[in-house]
Amino acid sequence: MSVLWLTGFGDATVADPAFARRIANRELAAALGTLARSMDAIWMVLASICIYLSLVQMESIMVARRWSATVLAAGFALPAMSALSQWPLGPVFYPQNLGLKIGPVPSTLPLLWFIVIVGAREAAWRLFPRASHGGVAAAAAIFALLTDANLEPLAWKYRAWWIWYPGPAAHAAYPPWSNFVTWFAASLAISWLMRTPHLVPRVTQRPLIAVGSLAFLNLLALATQAFLHWA
């Protein structure tokens, strides 16, 4: 994933005639193209599985199921509504770069919401262990909003996870403001609903996978933007 992002390898690379001349084997070229299209979806699936298992360890299987269902439902419903009605996120189209589509939404897009929101909540809990439940939810919403803002330039115009303002006449440079409002409001509400039944964490050392996944995603996005800027 890091290599693909930093090198810019993707469908455009595979379609370049120069790439075809360098890679004469058509089967190899096709395999590399499939890898480029599927790698983002694969890491989202693997990261989500690890985060879910960490929730089971930290809380319980019932809590992990309830939290996961809440985030995944929101991560599907909000993009689907936006793709169909241009609300609440804004006018957006989702290609199949994140896997096969369920209706208008790629199958792994809800997993991105899961990674971001659960990671943001865990980061807020670790950074502000004495904060109230509402304070943790607010901090998590801010972290999720910042992550979305960090990802937008790459997700939209580089990896094409989604396309804002679909249409031949669209030349906007920034996502709609409603996207950021929705990310903050949804993350706040979901984090508020993720109330743990335990006053004391169930494990002495909470797994770092959720925070680590969120940190890795943000650092990779920043590194890729810097590389593209200076390349």
MDAnalysis code that builds the backbone (N, CA, C; Angstrom):
import MDAnalysis as mda
import numpy as np

u = mda.Universe.empty(693, n_residues=231, atom_resindex=np.repeat(np.arange(231), 3), trajectory=True)
u.add_TopologyAttr("name", ["N", "CA", "C"] * 231)
u.add_TopologyAttr("resid", np.arange(1, 232))
u.add_TopologyAttr("resname", ["MET", "SER", "VAL", "LEU", "TRP", "LEU", "THR", "GLY", "PHE", "GLY", "ASP", "ALA", "THR", "VAL", "ALA", "ASP", "PRO", "ALA", "PHE", "ALA", "ARG", "ARG", "ILE", "ALA", "ASN", "ARG", "GLU", "LEU", "ALA", "ALA", "ALA", "LEU", "GLY", "THR", "LEU", "ALA", "ARG", "SER", "MET", "ASP", "ALA", "ILE", "TRP", "MET", "VAL", "LEU", "ALA", "SER", "ILE", "CYS", "ILE", "TYR", "LEU", "SER", "LEU", "VAL", "GLN", "MET", "GLU", "SER", "ILE", "MET", "VAL", "ALA", "ARG", "ARG", "TRP", "SER", "ALA", "THR", "VAL", "LEU", "ALA", "ALA", "GLY", "PHE", "ALA", "LEU", "PRO", "ALA", "MET", "SER", "ALA", "LEU", "SER", "GLN", "TRP", "PRO", "LEU", "GLY", "PRO", "VAL", "PHE", "TYR", "PRO", "GLN", "ASN", "LEU", "GLY", "LEU", "LYS", "ILE", "GLY", "PRO", "VAL", "PRO", "SER", "THR", "LEU", "PRO", "LEU", "LEU", "TRP", "PHE", "ILE", "VAL", "ILE", "VAL", "GLY", "ALA", "ARG", "GLU", "ALA", "ALA", "TRP", "ARG", "LEU", "PHE", "PRO", "ARG", "ALA", "SER", "HIS", "GLY", "GLY", "VAL", "ALA", "ALA", "ALA", "ALA", "ALA", "ILE", "PHE", "ALA", "LEU", "LEU", "THR", "ASP", "ALA", "ASN", "LEU", "GLU", "PRO", "LEU", "ALA", "TRP", "LYS", "TYR", "ARG", "ALA", "TRP", "TRP", "ILE", "TRP", "TYR", "PRO", "GLY", "PRO", "ALA", "ALA", "HIS", "ALA", "ALA", "TYR", "PRO", "PRO", "TRP", "SER", "ASN", "PHE", "VAL", "THR", "TRP", "PHE", "ALA", "ALA", "SER", "LEU", "ALA", "ILE", "SER", "TRP", "LEU", "MET", "ARG", "THR", "PRO", "HIS", "LEU", "VAL", "PRO", "ARG", "VAL", "THR", "GLN", "ARG", "PRO", "LEU", "ILE", "ALA", "VAL", "GLY", "SER", "LEU", "ALA", "PHE", "LEU", "ASN", "LEU", "LEU", "ALA", "LEU", "ALA", "THR", "GLN", "ALA", "PHE", "LEU", "HIS", "TRP", "ALA"])
u.atoms.positions = np.array([
    [0.823, -1.203, 0.000],
    [0.000, 0.000, 0.000],
    [0.858, 1.254, 0.000],
    [1.856, 1.293, 0.869],
    [2.732, 2.471, 0.939],
    [3.447, 2.685, -0.380],
    [3.932, 1.592, -0.982],
    [4.642, 1.701, -2.257],
    [3.707, 2.230, -3.341],
    [2.479, 1.703, -3.375],
    [1.526, 2.139, -4.391],
    [1.212, 3.623, -4.255],
    [0.979, 4.080, -3.026],
    [0.644, 5.485, -2.824],
    [1.813, 6.389, -3.175],
    [2.993, 6.046, -2.681],
    [4.144, 6.935, -2.853],
    [4.653, 6.951, -4.292],
    [4.485, 5.849, -5.009],
    [4.944, 5.810, -6.390],
    [3.878, 6.247, -7.383],
    [2.628, 6.305, -6.925],
    [1.553, 6.688, -7.826],
    [1.114, 5.588, -8.761],
    [1.497, 4.347, -8.462],
    [1.134, 3.237, -9.341],
    [-0.363, 2.983, -9.261],
    [-1.008, 2.910, -10.429],
    [-2.440, 2.684, -10.462],
    [-2.909, 2.392, -11.865],
    [-4.219, 2.567, -12.089],
    [-4.787, 2.265, -13.402],
    [-4.174, 3.127, -14.493],
    [-3.899, 4.399, -14.177],
    [-3.320, 5.288, -15.183],
    [-1.935, 4.799, -15.603],
    [-1.189, 4.260, -14.643],
    [0.134, 3.727, -14.955],
    [0.028, 2.518, -15.876],
    [-0.909, 1.622, -15.554],
    [-1.076, 0.411, -16.349],
    [-1.537, 0.756, -17.768],
    [-2.362, 1.791, -17.909],
    [-2.877, 2.178, -19.223],
    [-1.862, 2.950, -20.056],
    [-0.791, 3.398, -19.439],
    [0.230, 4.162, -20.164],
    [0.935, 3.242, -21.180],
    [1.054, 3.659, -22.439],
    [1.752, 2.821, -23.432],
    [3.193, 2.500, -23.034],
    [3.840, 3.429, -22.314],
    [5.214, 3.163, -21.883],
    [5.269, 1.980, -20.928],
    [4.244, 1.838, -20.088],
    [4.191, 0.695, -19.167],
    [4.046, -0.598, -19.964],
    [3.218, -0.572, -21.004],
    [3.034, -1.773, -21.830],
    [4.321, -2.176, -22.525],
    [5.120, -1.181, -22.894],
    [6.393, -1.518, -23.541],
    [7.378, -2.116, -22.553],
    [7.355, -1.645, -21.318],
    [8.286, -2.180, -20.310],
    [7.863, -3.557, -19.820],
    [6.552, -3.775, -19.717],
    [6.030, -5.061, -19.245],
    [5.368, -5.746, -20.439],
    [6.139, -6.553, -21.136],
    [5.626, -7.183, -22.343],
    [4.631, -8.294, -22.042],
    [4.768, -8.928, -20.884],
    [3.882, -10.029, -20.517],
    [2.503, -9.473, -20.150],
    [1.488, -9.790, -20.942],
    [0.154, -9.232, -20.714],
    [-0.457, -9.735, -19.417],
    [-0.195, -11.012, -19.099],
    [-0.749, -11.561, -17.857],
    [-0.165, -10.848, -16.642],
    [1.145, -10.570, -16.685],
    [1.770, -9.849, -15.584],
    [1.219, -8.432, -15.487],
    [1.062, -7.762, -16.615],
    [0.517, -6.407, -16.610],
    [-0.896, -6.388, -16.036],
    [-1.709, -7.385, -16.424],
    [-3.076, -7.462, -15.908],
    [-3.089, -7.722, -14.408],
    [-2.160, -8.585, -13.950],
    [-2.074, -8.876, -12.517],
    [-1.670, -7.636, -11.730],
    [-0.727, -6.863, -12.257],
    [-0.313, -5.636, -11.581],
    [-1.448, -4.624, -11.535],
    [-2.223, -4.545, -12.594],
    [-3.374, -3.648, -12.598],
    [-4.413, -4.049, -11.568],
    [-4.671, -5.349, -11.454],
    [-5.607, -5.835, -10.446],
    [-5.103, -5.552, -9.044],
    [-3.802, -5.724, -8.834],
    [-3.204, -5.427, -7.535],
    [-3.381, -3.962, -7.183],
    [-3.144, -3.082, -8.155],
    [-3.272, -1.648, -7.903],
    [-4.694, -1.271, -7.519],
    [-5.673, -1.921, -8.146],
    [-7.066, -1.584, -7.865],
    [-7.557, -2.174, -6.553],
    [-6.994, -3.313, -6.155],
    [-7.540, -4.023, -5.005],
    [-6.790, -3.781, -3.704],
    [-5.574, -3.212, -3.749],
    [-4.766, -3.116, -2.545],
    [-5.426, -2.262, -1.466],
    [-6.034, -1.128, -1.858],
    [-6.683, -0.275, -0.859],
    [-7.802, -1.029, -0.149],
    [-8.615, -1.758, -0.920],
    [-9.707, -2.513, -0.315],
    [-9.184, -3.619, 0.590],
    [-8.095, -4.272, 0.188],
    [-7.547, -5.374, 0.979],
    [-7.069, -4.890, 2.338],
    [-6.328, -3.763, 2.361],
    [-5.816, -3.319, 3.661],
    [-6.956, -2.850, 4.557],
    [-8.027, -2.296, 3.973],
    [-9.173, -1.887, 4.788],
    [-9.838, -3.083, 5.443],
    [-9.957, -4.178, 4.690],
    [-10.538, -5.398, 5.254],
    [-9.667, -5.938, 6.381],
    [-8.364, -6.030, 6.139],
    [-7.463, -6.582, 7.157],
    [-7.412, -5.703, 8.404],
    [-7.329, -4.383, 8.217],
    [-7.294, -3.478, 9.362],
    [-8.592, -3.552, 10.157],
    [-9.723, -3.648, 9.475],
    [-11.010, -3.716, 10.165],
    [-11.134, -4.988, 10.990],
    [-10.660, -6.099, 10.442],
    [-10.698, -7.361, 11.197],
    [-9.878, -7.240, 12.473],
    [-8.679, -6.682, 12.356],
    [-7.813, -6.540, 13.533],
    [-8.429, -5.600, 14.556],
    [-9.021, -4.510, 14.100],
    [-9.642, -3.563, 15.028],
    [-10.846, -4.203, 15.713],
    [-11.644, -4.946, 14.957],
    [-12.794, -5.622, 15.554],
    [-12.348, -6.603, 16.647],
    [-11.311, -7.377, 16.367],
    [-10.818, -8.324, 17.367],
    [-10.282, -7.600, 18.599],
    [-9.686, -6.430, 18.407],
    [-9.215, -5.658, 19.558],
    [-10.392, -5.142, 20.384],
    [-11.508, -4.794, 19.722],
    [-12.704, -4.377, 20.460],
    [-13.262, -5.531, 21.289],
    [-13.243, -6.708, 20.715],
    [-13.692, -7.888, 21.466],
    [-12.827, -8.084, 22.701],
    [-11.529, -7.889, 22.559],
    [-10.618, -8.060, 23.681],
    [-10.813, -6.964, 24.718],
    [-11.022, -5.723, 24.280],
    [-11.137, -4.604, 25.211],
    [-12.497, -4.552, 25.901],
    [-13.546, -4.879, 25.170],
    [-14.894, -4.723, 25.709],
    [-15.545, -6.097, 25.881],
    [-16.266, -6.524, 24.891],
    [-16.873, -7.860, 24.849],
    [-17.352, -8.082, 23.425],
    [-17.696, -9.316, 23.112],
    [-18.117, -9.591, 21.748],
    [-19.439, -8.897, 21.431],
    [-20.326, -8.776, 22.436],
    [-21.601, -8.112, 22.190],
    [-21.401, -6.616, 21.955],
    [-20.547, -5.995, 22.759],
    [-20.265, -4.566, 22.569],
    [-19.580, -4.341, 21.228],
    [-18.619, -5.204, 20.883],
    [-17.919, -5.066, 19.600],
    [-18.895, -5.188, 18.436],
    [-19.833, -6.114, 18.532],
    [-20.823, -6.260, 17.467],
    [-21.714, -5.028, 17.368],
    [-22.148, -4.503, 18.506],
    [-23.049, -3.350, 18.490],
    [-22.348, -2.119, 17.938],
    [-21.122, -1.871, 18.406],
    [-20.378, -0.717, 17.905],
    [-20.083, -0.859, 16.412],
    [-19.669, -2.042, 16.006],
    [-19.333, -2.258, 14.595],
    [-20.561, -2.074, 13.709],
    [-21.685, -2.624, 14.136],
    [-22.906, -2.486, 13.342],
    [-23.315, -1.021, 13.220],
    [-23.151, -0.259, 14.294],
    [-23.517, 1.164, 14.265],
    [-22.656, 1.934, 13.278],
    [-21.347, 1.733, 13.356],
    [-20.437, 2.466, 12.468],
    [-20.629, 2.033, 11.021],
    [-20.724, 0.736, 10.787],
    [-20.855, 0.245, 9.415],
    [-22.179, 0.691, 8.786],
    [-23.240, 0.721, 9.590],
    [-24.525, 1.171, 9.062],
    [-24.452, 2.638, 8.644],
    [-23.830, 3.460, 9.487],
    [-23.674, 4.872, 9.138],
    [-22.735, 5.038, 7.952],
    [-21.662, 4.233, 7.920],
    [-20.695, 4.316, 6.831],
    [-21.246, 3.867, 5.496],
    [-22.354, 3.150, 5.507],
    [-23.027, 2.803, 4.258],
    [-24.165, 3.775, 3.946],
    [-24.975, 4.087, 4.953],
    [-26.179, 4.884, 4.709],
    [-25.857, 6.307, 4.271],
    [-24.920, 6.956, 4.941],
    [-24.614, 8.351, 4.610],
    [-24.030, 8.493, 3.199],
    [-23.021, 7.690, 2.813],
    [-22.559, 7.760, 1.422],
    [-23.633, 7.376, 0.410],
    [-24.459, 6.382, 0.719],
    [-25.500, 5.972, -0.219],
    [-26.508, 7.099, -0.434],
    [-26.941, 7.732, 0.649],
    [-27.858, 8.861, 0.531],
    [-27.232, 9.993, -0.283],
    [-25.948, 10.223, -0.070],
    [-25.268, 11.314, -0.776],
    [-25.129, 11.013, -2.259],
    [-24.819, 9.756, -2.598],
    [-24.684, 9.385, -4.000],
    [-26.018, 9.476, -4.738],
    [-27.104, 9.208, -4.016],
    [-28.417, 9.210, -4.643],
    [-29.089, 10.576, -4.641],
    [-28.826, 11.374, -3.586],
    [-29.568, 12.633, -3.438],
    [-28.683, 13.862, -3.252],
    [-27.345, 13.676, -3.259],
    [-26.395, 14.773, -3.036],
    [-26.488, 15.346, -1.622],
    [-27.014, 14.572, -0.686],
    [-27.139, 14.994, 0.723],
    [-26.987, 13.759, 1.598],
    [-26.307, 13.821, 2.761],
    [-25.770, 15.009, 3.450],
    [-24.308, 15.341, 3.124],
    [-23.560, 14.377, 2.566],
    [-22.146, 14.642, 2.310],
    [-21.961, 15.654, 1.186],
    [-22.821, 15.585, 0.175],
    [-22.688, 16.450, -0.982],
    [-22.750, 15.630, -2.260],
    [-22.645, 16.292, -3.413],
    [-22.691, 15.566, -4.693],
    [-21.446, 14.715, -4.886],
    [-21.618, 13.413, -4.918],
    [-20.473, 12.506, -4.947],
    [-20.821, 11.268, -5.761],
    [-19.789, 10.701, -6.379],
    [-19.911, 9.426, -7.093],
    [-18.804, 8.511, -6.605],
    [-19.118, 7.234, -6.425],
    [-18.149, 6.268, -5.926],
    [-17.808, 5.257, -7.025],
    [-16.574, 5.299, -7.558],
    [-16.147, 4.246, -8.499],
    [-15.959, 2.916, -7.761],
    [-15.517, 1.907, -8.486],
    [-15.315, 0.589, -7.892],
    [-13.887, 0.379, -7.405],
    [-13.188, 1.451, -7.100],
    [-11.798, 1.324, -6.651],
    [-11.679, 0.793, -5.236],
    [-12.785, 0.724, -4.508],
    [-12.776, 0.130, -3.167],
    [-13.596, -1.156, -3.140],
    [-13.616, -1.855, -4.251],
    [-14.314, -3.128, -4.293],
    [-15.646, -3.038, -5.001],
    [-16.291, -4.184, -5.130],
    [-17.600, -4.243, -5.762],
    [-18.594, -3.373, -5.010],
    [-19.550, -2.826, -5.748],
    [-20.475, -1.879, -5.157],
    [-21.762, -2.567, -4.699],
    [-22.256, -2.116, -3.554],
    [-23.570, -2.504, -3.061],
    [-24.470, -1.296, -3.282],
    [-25.260, -1.338, -4.309],
    [-25.975, -0.137, -4.704],
    [-24.967, 0.891, -5.202],
    [-25.019, 2.126, -4.688],
    [-24.085, 3.157, -5.145],
    [-22.781, 3.211, -4.357],
    [-22.591, 2.315, -3.379],
    [-21.476, 2.426, -2.436],
    [-20.541, 1.232, -2.576],
    [-19.231, 1.454, -2.684],
    [-18.277, 0.335, -2.689],
    [-18.368, -0.467, -1.397],
    [-18.178, -1.745, -1.500],
    [-18.401, -2.630, -0.357],
    [-17.482, -2.356, 0.823],
    [-16.280, -1.832, 0.572],
    [-15.355, -1.610, 1.681],
    [-15.343, -0.173, 2.186],
    [-16.140, 0.719, 1.591],
    [-16.164, 2.095, 2.097],
    [-16.628, 2.178, 3.546],
    [-17.666, 1.422, 3.972],
    [-18.018, 1.455, 5.396],
    [-16.870, 1.037, 6.310],
    [-15.975, 0.189, 5.804],
    [-14.825, -0.208, 6.620],
    [-13.886, 0.966, 6.862],
    [-13.769, 1.874, 5.888],
    [-12.966, 3.076, 6.106],
    [-13.557, 3.912, 7.228],
    [-14.866, 4.077, 7.235],
    [-15.518, 4.789, 8.331],
    [-15.251, 4.086, 9.666],
    [-15.280, 2.768, 9.648],
    [-15.026, 1.993, 10.866],
    [-13.614, 2.242, 11.377],
    [-12.638, 2.183, 10.483],
    [-11.244, 2.406, 10.869],
    [-11.058, 3.801, 11.447],
    [-11.626, 4.799, 10.793],
    [-11.426, 6.191, 11.203],
    [-12.129, 6.488, 12.522],
    [-13.397, 6.119, 12.643],
    [-14.156, 6.504, 13.838],
    [-13.718, 5.721, 15.065],
    [-13.530, 4.405, 14.925],
    [-13.074, 3.627, 16.087],
    [-11.658, 4.051, 16.476],
    [-10.793, 4.273, 15.492],
    [-9.447, 4.742, 15.805],
    [-9.451, 6.105, 16.452],
    [-10.330, 7.006, 15.987],
    [-10.414, 8.339, 16.578],
    [-10.915, 8.278, 18.014],
    [-11.881, 7.421, 18.266],
    [-12.386, 7.310, 19.638],
    [-11.325, 6.743, 20.581],
    [-10.615, 5.736, 20.125],
    [-9.570, 5.150, 20.975],
    [-8.448, 6.154, 21.214],
    [-8.091, 6.937, 20.172],
    [-7.063, 7.969, 20.351],
    [-7.521, 9.017, 21.358],
    [-8.795, 9.416, 21.280],
    [-9.324, 10.402, 22.227],
    [-9.309, 9.849, 23.647],
    [-9.674, 8.577, 23.781],
    [-9.680, 7.967, 25.108],
    [-8.276, 7.927, 25.703],
    [-7.280, 7.625, 24.864],
    [-5.904, 7.544, 25.359],
    [-5.327, 8.920, 25.690],
    [-5.635, 9.913, 24.862],
    [-5.085, 11.244, 25.078],
    [-5.776, 11.978, 26.221],
    [-7.050, 11.687, 26.431],
    [-7.817, 12.383, 27.473],
    [-8.509, 11.366, 28.372],
    [-7.721, 10.609, 29.146],
    [-8.306, 9.533, 29.947],
    [-9.239, 10.024, 31.046],
    [-9.101, 11.290, 31.457],
    [-9.958, 11.824, 32.517],
    [-11.160, 12.586, 31.978],
    [-11.280, 12.661, 30.669],
    [-12.386, 13.403, 30.068],
    [-13.703, 12.667, 30.269],
    [-14.799, 13.417, 30.243],
    [-16.124, 12.819, 30.324],
    [-16.434, 12.058, 29.040],
    [-17.517, 11.313, 29.078],
    [-17.916, 10.574, 27.883],
    [-18.183, 11.537, 26.725],
    [-18.833, 12.647, 27.016],
    [-19.083, 13.642, 25.981],
    [-17.803, 14.276, 25.469],
    [-16.850, 14.500, 26.377],
    [-15.574, 15.072, 25.953],
    [-14.803, 14.138, 25.043],
    [-14.823, 12.850, 25.364],
    [-14.157, 11.863, 24.501],
    [-14.831, 11.821, 23.131],
    [-16.164, 11.872, 23.108],
    [-16.892, 11.852, 21.837],
    [-16.558, 13.074, 20.994],
    [-16.467, 14.242, 21.635],
    [-16.139, 15.465, 20.900],
    [-14.718, 15.411, 20.346],
    [-13.778, 14.927, 21.166],
    [-12.397, 14.805, 20.694],
    [-12.308, 13.799, 19.545],
    [-13.033, 12.700, 19.656],
    [-13.038, 11.701, 18.579],
    [-13.590, 12.299, 17.291],
    [-14.629, 13.114, 17.393],
    [-15.206, 13.746, 16.205],
    [-14.201, 14.683, 15.543],
    [-13.435, 15.403, 16.358],
    [-12.412, 16.301, 15.807],
    [-11.324, 15.500, 15.107],
    [-10.874, 14.397, 15.717],
    [-9.837, 13.556, 15.104],
    [-10.338, 12.948, 13.793],
    [-11.586, 12.499, 13.774],
    [-12.145, 11.926, 12.551],
    [-12.257, 12.990, 11.457],
    [-12.671, 14.191, 11.837],
    [-12.768, 15.286, 10.869],
    [-11.404, 15.628, 10.283],
    [-10.384, 15.704, 11.126],
    [-9.036, 16.012, 10.651],
    [-8.515, 14.903, 9.734],
    [-8.852, 13.657, 10.047],
    [-8.424, 12.549, 9.190],
    [-9.081, 12.651, 7.821],
    [-10.372, 12.949, 7.802],
    [-11.048, 13.101, 6.513],
    [-10.443, 14.250, 5.711],
    [-10.183, 15.378, 6.371],
    [-9.585, 16.515, 5.670],
    [-8.203, 16.158, 5.124],
    [-7.466, 15.342, 5.873],
    [-6.136, 14.915, 5.431],
    [-6.214, 13.966, 4.241],
    [-7.250, 13.125, 4.223],
    [-7.380, 12.126, 3.158],
    [-7.978, 12.692, 1.878],
    [-8.766, 13.751, 1.979],
    [-9.549, 14.215, 0.833],
    [-8.723, 14.431, -0.440],
    [-7.583, 15.142, -0.392],
    [-6.852, 15.363, -1.653],
    [-6.436, 14.070, -2.339],
    [-6.107, 13.057, -1.547],
    [-5.660, 11.784, -2.124],
    [-6.840, 10.902, -2.510],
    [-7.823, 10.817, -1.627],
    [-8.969, 9.945, -1.887],
    [-9.756, 10.412, -3.101],
    [-9.801, 11.720, -3.334],
    [-10.583, 12.272, -4.436],
    [-9.798, 12.281, -5.751],
    [-8.638, 12.920, -5.756],
    [-7.965, 13.202, -7.017],
    [-6.762, 12.293, -7.303],
    [-6.430, 11.409, -6.350],
    [-5.240, 10.578, -6.533],
    [-5.599, 9.095, -6.563],
    [-6.316, 8.636, -5.538],
    [-6.721, 7.236, -5.499],
    [-8.123, 7.017, -6.056],
    [-8.886, 8.100, -6.219],
    [-10.249, 8.027, -6.780],
    [-11.134, 7.066, -5.993],
    [-11.099, 7.190, -4.660],
    [-12.042, 6.427, -3.846],
    [-13.448, 6.986, -4.047],
    [-13.524, 8.296, -4.217],
    [-14.794, 8.948, -4.527],
    [-14.505, 10.159, -5.408],
    [-15.538, 10.624, -6.108],
    [-15.418, 11.750, -7.033],
    [-16.444, 12.800, -6.625],
    [-15.967, 13.945, -6.172],
    [-16.879, 15.039, -5.844],
    [-17.323, 15.756, -7.115],
    [-18.531, 16.262, -7.069],
    [-19.102, 17.023, -8.187],
    [-18.972, 16.243, -9.498],
    [-19.490, 15.029, -9.577],
    [-19.353, 14.272, -10.828],
    [-20.046, 14.999, -11.973],
    [-19.382, 15.025, -13.094],
    [-19.941, 15.699, -14.253],
    [-18.851, 16.388, -15.038],
    [-19.038, 16.588, -16.326],
    [-17.985, 17.175, -17.166],
    [-17.688, 18.634, -16.861],
    [-18.620, 19.344, -16.221],
    [-18.420, 20.777, -15.976],
    [-17.889, 21.064, -14.579],
    [-17.550, 20.028, -13.814],
    [-17.123, 20.233, -12.429],
    [-15.615, 20.477, -12.370],
    [-15.242, 21.626, -11.811],
    [-13.825, 21.948, -11.681],
    [-13.513, 22.484, -10.282],
    [-14.313, 22.130, -9.299],
    [-14.091, 22.620, -7.945],
    [-12.803, 22.046, -7.375],
    [-12.136, 22.859, -6.557],
    [-10.856, 22.444, -5.987],
    [-11.011, 21.804, -4.612],
    [-12.152, 22.021, -3.959],
    [-12.321, 21.537, -2.595],
    [-13.640, 20.779, -2.469],
    [-13.694, 19.820, -1.542],
    [-14.954, 19.124, -1.301],
    [-15.995, 20.096, -0.751],
    [-17.267, 19.751, -0.836],
    [-18.309, 20.629, -0.273],
    [-18.192, 20.712, 1.244],
    [-18.569, 21.857, 1.789],
    [-18.470, 22.038, 3.248],
    [-19.355, 21.046, 3.983],
    [-20.455, 20.610, 3.320],
    [-21.360, 19.665, 3.972],
    [-20.675, 18.338, 4.272],
    [-19.640, 17.991, 3.503],
    [-18.897, 16.762, 3.771],
    [-18.248, 16.815, 5.144],
    [-17.611, 17.935, 5.457],
    [-16.911, 18.055, 6.733],
    [-17.898, 18.165, 7.898],
    [-19.001, 18.874, 7.670],
    [-20.025, 18.964, 8.716],
    [-20.587, 17.584, 9.028],
    [-20.850, 16.812, 7.978],
    [-21.406, 15.472, 8.179],
    [-20.424, 14.554, 8.888],
    [-19.160, 14.610, 8.490],
    [-18.159, 13.778, 9.159],
    [-18.081, 14.113, 10.651],
    [-18.088, 15.393, 10.983],
    [-18.001, 15.767, 12.397],
    [-19.250, 15.337, 13.152],
    [-20.427, 15.654, 12.602],
    [-21.675, 15.338, 13.296],
    [-21.864, 13.827, 13.437],
    [-21.587, 13.081, 12.367],
    [-21.757, 11.632, 12.423],
    [-20.771, 11.000, 13.399],
    [-19.522, 11.451, 13.361],
    [-18.510, 10.904, 14.277],
    [-18.854, 11.229, 15.719],
    [-19.369, 12.433, 15.959],
    [-19.774, 12.813, 17.317],
    [-20.907, 11.933, 17.809],
    [-21.925, 11.752, 16.979],
    [-23.074, 10.942, 17.383],
    [-22.679, 9.480, 17.590],
    [-21.894, 8.941, 16.670],
    [-21.499, 7.533, 16.785],
    [-20.608, 7.318, 18.000],
    [-19.653, 8.222, 18.214],
    [-18.777, 8.092, 19.380],
    [-19.566, 8.218, 20.677],
    [-20.602, 9.032, 20.670],
    [-21.453, 9.151, 21.852],
    [-22.176, 7.831, 22.126],
    [-22.610, 7.163, 21.062],
    [-23.305, 5.888, 21.223],
    [-22.362, 4.768, 21.652],
    [-21.061, 4.946, 21.438],
    [-20.089, 3.907, 21.794],
    [-19.715, 4.032, 23.266],
    [-20.694, 3.853, 24.114],
    [-20.479, 3.954, 25.558],
    [-20.094, 2.590, 26.098],
    [-18.955, 2.522, 26.761],
    [-18.493, 1.259, 27.311],
    [-19.216, 0.947, 28.610],
    [-19.579, -0.310, 28.841],
    [-20.230, -0.673, 30.109],
    [-19.251, -0.832, 31.256],
    [-17.960, -0.673, 31.005],
    [-16.945, -0.927, 32.029],
    [-16.374, 0.394, 32.536],
    [-16.372, 0.566, 33.837],
    [-15.750, 1.747, 34.414],
    [-14.236, 1.661, 34.326],
    [-13.722, 0.436, 34.361],
    [-12.287, 0.193, 34.253],
    [-12.074, -0.677, 33.020],
    [-11.089, -0.357, 32.181],
    [-10.847, -1.185, 30.989],
    [-10.674, -2.651, 31.347],
    [-11.139, -3.523, 30.480],
    [-11.104, -4.948, 30.747],
    [-9.698, -5.514, 30.668],
    [-8.800, -4.829, 29.992],
    [-7.425, -5.287, 29.909],
    [-6.518, -4.184, 30.390],
    [-5.451, -4.570, 31.033],
    [-4.531, -3.570, 31.550],
    [-3.875, -2.794, 30.424],
    [-3.442, -3.479, 29.406],
    [-2.789, -2.849, 28.259],
    [-3.709, -2.968, 27.062],
    [-4.364, -1.873, 26.696],
    [-5.292, -1.899, 25.563],
    [-4.500, -2.020, 24.265],
    [-4.970, -2.846, 23.326],
    [-4.267, -2.990, 22.041],
    [-4.156, -1.658, 21.326],
    [-3.075, -1.481, 20.599],
    [-2.822, -0.236, 19.876],
    [-3.269, -0.277, 18.423],
    [-3.919, -1.361, 18.011],
    [-4.201, -1.534, 16.593],
    [-5.106, -0.442, 16.044],
    [-6.111, -0.003, 16.795],
    [-7.033, 1.017, 16.294],
    [-6.321, 2.359, 16.130],
    [-5.590, 2.761, 17.168],
    [-4.837, 4.015, 17.094],
    [-3.731, 3.913, 16.055],
    [-3.060, 2.767, 16.011],
    [-1.980, 2.590, 15.050],
    [-2.467, 2.651, 13.613],
    [-3.638, 2.065, 13.336],
    [-4.184, 2.107, 11.981],
    [-4.518, 3.534, 11.580],
    [-5.128, 4.284, 12.501],
    [-5.467, 5.677, 12.207],
    [-4.207, 6.510, 12.009],
    [-3.206, 6.315, 12.867],
    [-1.964, 7.072, 12.743],
    [-1.240, 6.730, 11.443],
    [-1.194, 5.440, 11.100],
    [-0.537, 5.024, 9.860],
    [-1.223, 5.648, 8.647],
    [-2.555, 5.644, 8.637],
    [-3.304, 6.212, 7.526],
    [-2.993, 7.696, 7.368],
    [-2.972, 8.429, 8.469],
    [-2.690, 9.865, 8.403],
    [-1.248, 10.150, 7.998],
    [-0.323, 9.403, 8.561],
    [1.086, 9.626, 8.218],
    [1.362, 9.286, 6.758],
    [0.762, 8.204, 6.274],
    [0.949, 7.837, 4.870],
    [0.346, 8.891, 3.951],
    [-0.807, 9.426, 4.320],
    [-1.423, 10.479, 3.508],
    [-0.547, 11.727, 3.481],
    [-0.006, 12.112, 4.635],
    [0.869, 13.284, 4.683],
    [2.141, 13.051, 3.879],
    [2.732, 11.856, 4.016],
    [3.959, 11.548, 3.277],
    [3.705, 11.541, 1.774],
    [2.571, 11.008, 1.359],
    [2.258, 10.965, -0.075],
    [2.048, 12.364, -0.626],
    [1.332, 13.204, 0.131],
    [1.129, 14.578, -0.318],
    [2.449, 15.331, -0.431],
    [3.335, 15.121, 0.532],
    [4.650, 15.773, 0.472],
    [5.461, 15.261, -0.712],
    [5.406, 13.959, -0.958],
    [6.148, 13.370, -2.069],
    [5.630, 13.912, -3.401],
    [4.313, 13.984, -3.536],
    [3.730, 14.497, -4.785],
    [4.050, 15.970, -4.984],
    [4.111, 16.707, -3.883],
    [4.383, 18.133, -3.970],
    [5.816, 18.400, -4.430],
    [6.761, 17.598, -3.930],
    [8.155, 17.855, -4.205],
    [8.693, 17.033, -5.361],
    [7.916, 16.045, -5.823],
    [8.409, 15.198, -6.923],
    [8.472, 15.976, -8.240],
])
